Amino acid sequence: MPKFVIERDLPGAGNLTKEQLHGIATKSCAVIKGLGPTINWVHSYVTPDKIYCVYIAPNEEILREHARQGGFPANRISEVKHMIDPTTAG
């Protein structure tokens, strides 16, 4: 199943409290549960003004529906074509 990176513009994201992040994660998980087993949130990276989320899903449309239902921005959704790391260098 394809893997995607979602870029979410969220000014001040890096200043969100533990409680606020908990609320966002709880809402995301509830929406995922309602959408069914084909969407899987892997993890997210919180930066000063954005959140980058990694998902496994059948298509971009279900990720846009997740964002719509959750009230989350989904400014850019990119399908991961390859993964590289230091072991790629051989």
C-alpha positions, 0 to 999 in steps of 0.5 A: 500500500502506498506511503504518503507525507502530508505537509500541514501548515500550522503557524506556531505548531512548535509551541503546541502544549502536550495537552494540545498535541494529545487532543490533535492525536486523539481526534486523528485516531477517532477519524481514522477509526471511522474511515476504516482499516485501510488508513494508517498513521505512522508518525508525525514531525512537529516543526515550528510552523508545520506538521509533517505526517506519514501515512499508509493509505490506498490513495490521496482522497482518503487522506483528504477526507481524514483532513476534512473530517478532523479539521486539519489542514492538508496543504500538500500530500506527496506519495513516497516513491522511494526511501533512502538512508545511509545504508543506500550508499552501500 
